[in-house]
Amino acid sequence: MTLAWYDGAGLAGTGMILLGFALLQAGKLSGTGLVYQLLNLFGAAGVLVSLLGTFNLSVFLLESAWMLVSLYGIARSLAAKPPAAPA
């Protein structure tokens, strides 16, 4: 089996999404944290790149939505005010 560069991007993206989910389930990441959101964003982007080889509409729609939700989460996290320091 020969893998093209876009297959590698897709495998890396899948790994990022699964790593983020595993770390979330293990309590090592927060679902609203920037690291978790970035793993999802770049993971979905990698899977989208893999569609350059063989296009699949349902995967395209799923990963596009995954990226949009991740971008929303990142924007929301960055816009949140940091907690006030104790006096």
N, CA, C and O atoms as CSV, one atom per row, in Angstrom:
chain,resi,resn,atom,element,x,y,z
A,1,MET,N,N,0.840,-1.168,0.000
A,1,MET,CA,C,0.000,0.000,0.000
A,1,MET,C,C,0.894,1.243,0.000
A,1,MET,O,O,1.811,1.360,0.813
A,2,THR,N,N,0.618,2.153,-0.909
A,2,THR,CA,C,1.372,3.384,-1.008
A,2,THR,C,C,0.500,4.548,-0.555
A,2,THR,O,O,-0.642,4.697,-0.990
A,3,LEU,N,N,1.054,5.357,0.315
A,3,LEU,CA,C,0.318,6.520,0.814
A,3,LEU,C,C,0.865,7.786,0.177
A,3,LEU,O,O,2.078,7.966,0.068
A,4,ALA,N,N,-0.034,8.654,-0.239
A,4,ALA,CA,C,0.338,9.967,-0.755
A,4,ALA,C,C,0.474,10.938,0.416
A,4,ALA,O,O,0.072,10.632,1.539
A,5,TRP,N,N,1.044,12.109,0.141
A,5,TRP,CA,C,1.241,13.105,1.204
A,5,TRP,C,C,-0.068,13.490,1.862
A,5,TRP,O,O,-0.103,13.737,3.067
A,6,TYR,N,N,-1.163,13.545,1.083
A,6,TYR,CA,C,-2.452,13.939,1.668
A,6,TYR,C,C,-3.019,12.835,2.556
A,6,TYR,O,O,-3.800,13.116,3.466
A,7,ASP,N,N,-2.639,11.589,2.304
A,7,ASP,CA,C,-3.037,10.513,3.211
A,7,ASP,C,C,-2.357,10.691,4.569
A,7,ASP,O,O,-2.968,10.469,5.615
A,8,GLY,N,N,-1.097,11.090,4.538
A,8,GLY,CA,C,-0.381,11.366,5.784
A,8,GLY,C,C,-1.024,12.499,6.565
A,8,GLY,O,O,-1.121,12.443,7.791
A,9,ALA,N,N,-1.465,13.534,5.846
A,9,ALA,CA,C,-2.152,14.653,6.506
A,9,ALA,C,C,-3.449,14.168,7.150
A,9,ALA,O,O,-3.784,14.575,8.263
A,10,GLY,N,N,-4.170,13.307,6.457
A,10,GLY,CA,C,-5.419,12.774,7.007
A,10,GLY,C,C,-5.190,11.901,8.226
A,10,GLY,O,O,-5.943,11.973,9.197
A,11,LEU,N,N,-4.153,11.078,8.176
A,11,LEU,CA,C,-3.840,10.225,9.333
A,11,LEU,C,C,-3.408,11.065,10.532
A,11,LEU,O,O,-3.800,10.791,11.666
A,12,ALA,N,N,-2.595,12.095,10.269
A,12,ALA,CA,C,-2.182,12.984,11.355
A,12,ALA,C,C,-3.393,13.715,11.939
A,12,ALA,O,O,-3.495,13.874,13.155
A,13,GLY,N,N,-4.309,14.158,11.073
A,13,GLY,CA,C,-5.518,14.832,11.541
A,13,GLY,C,C,-6.386,13.924,12.383
A,13,GLY,O,O,-6.899,14.330,13.425
A,14,THR,N,N,-6.548,12.691,11.929
A,14,THR,CA,C,-7.325,11.716,12.700
A,14,THR,C,C,-6.681,11.490,14.059
A,14,THR,O,O,-7.368,11.409,15.077
A,15,GLY,N,N,-5.348,11.388,14.067
A,15,GLY,CA,C,-4.637,11.205,15.333
A,15,GLY,C,C,-4.835,12.374,16.280
A,15,GLY,O,O,-4.996,12.176,17.484
A,16,MET,N,N,-4.825,13.598,15.747
A,16,MET,CA,C,-5.030,14.788,16.595
A,16,MET,C,C,-6.419,14.793,17.223
A,16,MET,O,O,-6.574,15.075,18.412
A,17,ILE,N,N,-7.426,14.478,16.412
A,17,ILE,CA,C,-8.801,14.459,16.935
A,17,ILE,C,C,-8.942,13.387,18.017
A,17,ILE,O,O,-9.528,13.633,19.072
A,18,LEU,N,N,-8.405,12.204,17.749
A,18,LEU,CA,C,-8.499,11.115,18.729
A,18,LEU,C,C,-7.689,11.408,19.985
A,18,LEU,O,O,-8.123,11.083,21.090
A,19,LEU,N,N,-6.514,12.019,19.828
A,19,LEU,CA,C,-5.701,12.389,20.986
A,19,LEU,C,C,-6.441,13.402,21.858
A,19,LEU,O,O,-6.487,13.259,23.079
A,20,GLY,N,N,-7.015,14.418,21.230
A,20,GLY,CA,C,-7.771,15.407,21.993
A,20,GLY,C,C,-8.930,14.779,22.752
A,20,GLY,O,O,-9.165,15.096,23.918
A,21,PHE,N,N,-9.653,13.886,22.083
A,21,PHE,CA,C,-10.798,13.229,22.733
A,21,PHE,C,C,-10.334,12.336,23.879
A,21,PHE,O,O,-10.949,12.325,24.945
A,22,ALA,N,N,-9.255,11.590,23.666
A,22,ALA,CA,C,-8.742,10.719,24.724
A,22,ALA,C,C,-8.281,11.535,25.930
A,22,ALA,O,O,-8.567,11.176,27.072
A,23,LEU,N,N,-7.571,12.626,25.677
A,23,LEU,CA,C,-7.111,13.476,26.783
A,23,LEU,C,C,-8.279,14.145,27.507
A,23,LEU,O,O,-8.233,14.338,28.722
A,24,LEU,N,N,-9.315,14.495,26.764
A,24,LEU,CA,C,-10.514,15.051,27.381
A,24,LEU,C,C,-11.165,14.022,28.300
A,24,LEU,O,O,-11.535,14.338,29.431
A,25,GLN,N,N,-11.302,12.797,27.812
A,25,GLN,CA,C,-11.936,11.740,28.598
A,25,GLN,C,C,-11.096,11.359,29.822
A,25,GLN,O,O,-11.632,10.946,30.850
A,26,ALA,N,N,-9.775,11.503,29.694
A,26,ALA,CA,C,-8.880,11.189,30.806
A,26,ALA,C,C,-8.793,12.336,31.815
A,26,ALA,O,O,-8.124,12.216,32.842
A,27,GLY,N,N,-9.469,13.440,31.519
A,27,GLY,CA,C,-9.449,14.582,32.421
A,27,GLY,C,C,-8.175,15.405,32.332
A,27,GLY,O,O,-7.892,16.203,33.225
A,28,LYS,N,N,-7.400,15.222,31.263
A,28,LYS,CA,C,-6.147,15.951,31.096
A,28,LYS,C,C,-6.336,17.270,30.356
A,28,LYS,O,O,-5.478,18.150,30.430
A,29,LEU,N,N,-7.445,17.414,29.647
A,29,LEU,CA,C,-7.765,18.639,28.918
A,29,LEU,C,C,-9.180,19.078,29.261
A,29,LEU,O,O,-10.037,18.269,29.618
A,30,SER,N,N,-9.397,20.373,29.142
A,30,SER,CA,C,-10.738,20.928,29.295
A,30,SER,C,C,-11.384,21.021,27.913
A,30,SER,O,O,-10.721,21.368,26.936
A,31,GLY,N,N,-12.660,20.716,27.838
A,31,GLY,CA,C,-13.380,20.805,26.572
A,31,GLY,C,C,-13.468,22.220,26.042
A,31,GLY,O,O,-13.715,22.418,24.852
A,32,THR,N,N,-13.272,23.201,26.891
A,32,THR,CA,C,-13.294,24.596,26.447
A,32,THR,C,C,-11.895,25.181,26.340
A,32,THR,O,O,-11.734,26.362,26.031
A,33,GLY,N,N,-10.890,24.364,26.592
A,33,GLY,CA,C,-9.512,24.836,26.569
A,33,GLY,C,C,-8.985,25.018,25.149
A,33,GLY,O,O,-9.459,24.383,24.207
A,34,LEU,N,N,-8.000,25.893,25.017
A,34,LEU,CA,C,-7.435,26.210,23.718
A,34,LEU,C,C,-6.739,25.004,23.082
A,34,LEU,O,O,-6.857,24.800,21.874
A,35,VAL,N,N,-6.028,24.215,23.857
A,35,VAL,CA,C,-5.313,23.053,23.303
A,35,VAL,C,C,-6.300,22.069,22.686
A,35,VAL,O,O,-6.079,21.580,21.578
A,36,TYR,N,N,-7.373,21.780,23.387
A,36,TYR,CA,C,-8.383,20.853,22.870
A,36,TYR,C,C,-8.994,21.384,21.569
A,36,TYR,O,O,-9.165,20.642,20.601
A,37,GLN,N,N,-9.316,22.668,21.564
A,37,GLN,CA,C,-9.916,23.269,20.366
A,37,GLN,C,C,-8.948,23.262,19.189
A,37,GLN,O,O,-9.356,23.013,18.055
A,38,LEU,N,N,-7.670,23.534,19.447
A,38,LEU,CA,C,-6.668,23.526,18.373
A,38,LEU,C,C,-6.432,22.119,17.826
A,38,LEU,O,O,-6.262,21.942,16.620
A,39,LEU,N,N,-6.421,21.123,18.705
A,39,LEU,CA,C,-6.298,19.738,18.229
A,39,LEU,C,C,-7.452,19.393,17.292
A,39,LEU,O,O,-7.251,18.757,16.258
A,40,ASN,N,N,-8.651,19.812,17.657
A,40,ASN,CA,C,-9.813,19.559,16.807
A,40,ASN,C,C,-9.744,20.339,15.500
A,40,ASN,O,O,-10.055,19.797,14.439
A,41,LEU,N,N,-9.341,21.602,15.567
A,41,LEU,CA,C,-9.263,22.438,14.372
A,41,LEU,C,C,-8.250,21.877,13.372
A,41,LEU,O,O,-8.577,21.666,12.204
A,42,PHE,N,N,-7.030,21.638,13.831
A,42,PHE,CA,C,-5.989,21.148,12.929
A,42,PHE,C,C,-6.232,19.694,12.524
A,42,PHE,O,O,-5.867,19.279,11.424
A,43,GLY,N,N,-6.850,18.930,13.419
A,43,GLY,CA,C,-7.199,17.561,13.061
A,43,GLY,C,C,-8.217,17.515,11.935
A,43,GLY,O,O,-8.059,16.754,10.980
A,44,ALA,N,N,-9.247,18.316,12.042
A,44,ALA,CA,C,-10.269,18.369,10.990
A,44,ALA,C,C,-9.676,18.895,9.688
A,44,ALA,O,O,-10.037,18.431,8.607
A,45,ALA,N,N,-8.768,19.861,9.789
A,45,ALA,CA,C,-8.118,20.385,8.587
A,45,ALA,C,C,-7.305,19.287,7.897
A,45,ALA,O,O,-7.305,19.195,6.669
A,46,GLY,N,N,-6.620,18.465,8.672
A,46,GLY,CA,C,-5.855,17.366,8.102
A,46,GLY,C,C,-6.736,16.369,7.379
A,46,GLY,O,O,-6.391,15.891,6.298
A,47,VAL,N,N,-7.878,16.055,7.980
A,47,VAL,CA,C,-8.806,15.129,7.327
A,47,VAL,C,C,-9.340,15.754,6.042
A,47,VAL,O,O,-9.493,15.061,5.036
A,48,LEU,N,N,-9.623,17.050,6.064
A,48,LEU,CA,C,-10.081,17.724,4.841
A,48,LEU,C,C,-9.022,17.669,3.740
A,48,LEU,O,O,-9.350,17.461,2.572
A,49,VAL,N,N,-7.764,17.854,4.107
A,49,VAL,CA,C,-6.686,17.777,3.117
A,49,VAL,C,C,-6.657,16.384,2.488
A,49,VAL,O,O,-6.391,16.248,1.294
A,50,SER,N,N,-6.927,15.366,3.275
A,50,SER,CA,C,-6.893,13.999,2.743
A,50,SER,C,C,-7.940,13.778,1.654
A,50,SER,O,O,-7.823,12.845,0.860
A,51,LEU,N,N,-8.955,14.628,1.617
A,51,LEU,CA,C,-9.996,14.486,0.593
A,51,LEU,C,C,-9.506,14.898,-0.790
A,51,LEU,O,O,-10.217,14.712,-1.777
A,52,LEU,N,N,-8.291,15.461,-0.873
A,52,LEU,CA,C,-7.720,15.759,-2.178
A,52,LEU,C,C,-7.502,14.471,-2.977
A,52,LEU,O,O,-7.514,14.485,-4.208
A,53,GLY,N,N,-7.305,13.367,-2.267
A,53,GLY,CA,C,-7.113,12.083,-2.930
A,53,GLY,C,C,-8.409,11.516,-3.459
A,53,GLY,O,O,-8.530,11.242,-4.653
A,54,THR,N,N,-9.354,11.343,-2.602
A,54,THR,CA,C,-10.680,10.836,-2.975
A,54,THR,C,C,-11.701,11.664,-2.211
A,54,THR,O,O,-11.746,11.630,-0.982
A,55,PHE,N,N,-12.517,12.405,-2.943
A,55,PHE,CA,C,-13.485,13.284,-2.297
A,55,PHE,C,C,-14.662,12.470,-1.764
A,55,PHE,O,O,-15.125,11.525,-2.402
A,56,ASN,N,N,-15.132,12.858,-0.586
A,56,ASN,CA,C,-16.275,12.234,0.052
A,56,ASN,C,C,-17.107,13.371,0.650
A,56,ASN,O,O,-16.658,14.032,1.586
A,57,LEU,N,N,-18.299,13.604,0.127
A,57,LEU,CA,C,-19.118,14.743,0.540
A,57,LEU,C,C,-19.460,14.701,2.020
A,57,LEU,O,O,-19.383,15.729,2.693
A,58,SER,N,N,-19.835,13.546,2.542
A,58,SER,CA,C,-20.239,13.490,3.946
A,58,SER,C,C,-19.057,13.784,4.872
A,58,SER,O,O,-19.235,14.449,5.893
A,59,VAL,N,N,-17.869,13.310,4.543
A,59,VAL,CA,C,-16.686,13.618,5.350
A,59,VAL,C,C,-16.353,15.103,5.230
A,59,VAL,O,O,-15.987,15.739,6.219
A,60,PHE,N,N,-16.479,15.656,4.030
A,60,PHE,CA,C,-16.237,17.084,3.828
A,60,PHE,C,C,-17.168,17.925,4.705
A,60,PHE,O,O,-16.717,18.862,5.362
A,61,LEU,N,N,-18.453,17.598,4.718
A,61,LEU,CA,C,-19.420,18.350,5.521
A,61,LEU,C,C,-19.143,18.193,7.014
A,61,LEU,O,O,-19.205,19.169,7.762
A,62,LEU,N,N,-18.840,16.978,7.447
A,62,LEU,CA,C,-18.563,16.727,8.857
A,62,LEU,C,C,-17.335,17.500,9.321
A,62,LEU,O,O,-17.380,18.185,10.342
A,63,GLU,N,N,-16.250,17.393,8.581
A,63,GLU,CA,C,-15.011,18.042,9.004
A,63,GLU,C,C,-15.081,19.564,8.869
A,63,GLU,O,O,-14.467,20.284,9.656
A,64,SER,N,N,-15.821,20.054,7.884
A,64,SER,CA,C,-16.019,21.506,7.765
A,64,SER,C,C,-16.785,22.029,8.976
A,64,SER,O,O,-16.429,23.063,9.541
A,65,ALA,N,N,-17.827,21.319,9.369
A,65,ALA,CA,C,-18.596,21.710,10.557
A,65,ALA,C,C,-17.721,21.612,11.805
A,65,ALA,O,O,-17.803,22.463,12.690
A,66,TRP,N,N,-16.887,20.578,11.879
A,66,TRP,CA,C,-15.986,20.378,13.017
A,66,TRP,C,C,-15.041,21.568,13.147
A,66,TRP,O,O,-14.776,22.048,14.249
A,67,MET,N,N,-14.537,22.038,12.003
A,67,MET,CA,C,-13.647,23.196,12.020
A,67,MET,C,C,-14.378,24.463,12.455
A,67,MET,O,O,-13.844,25.248,13.238
A,68,LEU,N,N,-15.598,24.670,11.952
A,68,LEU,CA,C,-16.366,25.852,12.333
A,68,LEU,C,C,-16.663,25.876,13.823
A,68,LEU,O,O,-16.552,26.920,14.467
A,69,VAL,N,N,-17.041,24.729,14.371
A,69,VAL,CA,C,-17.322,24.657,15.810
A,69,VAL,C,C,-16.040,24.907,16.598
A,69,VAL,O,O,-16.065,25.593,17.619
A,70,SER,N,N,-14.929,24.359,16.134
A,70,SER,CA,C,-13.649,24.595,16.812
A,70,SER,C,C,-13.263,26.071,16.772
A,70,SER,O,O,-12.802,26.620,17.772
A,71,LEU,N,N,-13.450,26.711,15.623
A,71,LEU,CA,C,-13.160,28.147,15.520
A,71,LEU,C,C,-14.048,28.959,16.455
A,71,LEU,O,O,-13.590,29.919,17.076
A,72,TYR,N,N,-15.308,28.576,16.552
A,72,TYR,CA,C,-16.216,29.243,17.486
A,72,TYR,C,C,-15.710,29.076,18.926
A,72,TYR,O,O,-15.683,30.035,19.697
A,73,GLY,N,N,-15.315,27.865,19.271
A,73,GLY,CA,C,-14.810,27.611,20.618
A,73,GLY,C,C,-13.553,28.407,20.917
A,73,GLY,O,O,-13.389,28.926,22.021
A,74,ILE,N,N,-12.666,28.503,19.937
A,74,ILE,CA,C,-11.440,29.279,20.119
A,74,ILE,C,C,-11.773,30.761,20.310
A,74,ILE,O,O,-11.238,31.412,21.208
A,75,ALA,N,N,-12.649,31.281,19.471
A,75,ALA,CA,C,-13.044,32.697,19.592
A,75,ALA,C,C,-13.700,32.958,20.944
A,75,ALA,O,O,-13.438,33.979,21.579
A,76,ARG,N,N,-14.538,32.051,21.372
A,76,ARG,CA,C,-15.214,32.206,22.662
A,76,ARG,C,C,-14.216,32.163,23.817
A,76,ARG,O,O,-14.321,32.942,24.764
A,77,SER,N,N,-13.259,31.258,23.734
A,77,SER,CA,C,-12.243,31.162,24.792
A,77,SER,C,C,-11.376,32.416,24.847
A,77,SER,O,O,-11.058,32.911,25.928
A,78,LEU,N,N,-10.997,32.925,23.681
A,78,LEU,CA,C,-10.147,34.115,23.652
A,78,LEU,C,C,-10.894,35.366,24.089
A,78,LEU,O,O,-10.290,36.295,24.625
A,79,ALA,N,N,-12.211,35.396,23.862
A,79,ALA,CA,C,-13.003,36.569,24.234
A,79,ALA,C,C,-13.393,36.558,25.711
A,79,ALA,O,O,-13.759,37.595,26.264
A,80,ALA,N,N,-13.315,35.390,26.349
A,80,ALA,CA,C,-13.713,35.296,27.759
A,80,ALA,C,C,-12.751,36.099,28.615
A,80,ALA,O,O,-11.538,36.097,28.403
A,81,LYS,N,N,-13.320,36.769,29.565
A,81,LYS,CA,C,-12.504,37.564,30.470
A,81,LYS,C,C,-11.825,36.623,31.477
A,81,LYS,O,O,-12.458,35.705,31.998
A,82,PRO,N,N,-10.541,36.856,31.743
A,82,PRO,CA,C,-9.864,36.011,32.748
A,82,PRO,C,C,-10.482,36.267,34.123
A,82,PRO,O,O,-10.943,37.373,34.405
A,83,PRO,N,N,-10.488,35.245,34.972
A,83,PRO,CA,C,-11.043,35.448,36.316
A,83,PRO,C,C,-10.266,36.504,37.079
A,83,PRO,O,O,-9.050,36.631,36.935
A,84,ALA,N,N,-10.974,37.246,37.880
A,84,ALA,CA,C,-10.350,38.299,38.677
A,84,ALA,C,C,-9.408,37.678,39.715
A,84,ALA,O,O,-9.709,36.635,40.295
A,85,ALA,N,N,-8.293,38.318,39.935
A,85,ALA,CA,C,-7.333,37.857,40.936
A,85,ALA,C,C,-7.914,38.106,42.331
A,85,ALA,O,O,-8.540,39.137,42.582
A,86,PRO,N,N,-7.697,37.148,43.229
A,86,PRO,CA,C,-8.196,37.357,44.591
A,86,PRO,C,C,-7.512,38.551,45.256
A,86,PRO,O,O,-6.319,38.795,45.075
A,87,ALA,N,N,-8.303,39.275,46.022
A,87,ALA,CA,C,-7.770,40.473,46.687
A,87,ALA,C,C,-7.131,40.147,47.995
A,87,ALA,O,O,-6.634,41.041,48.680
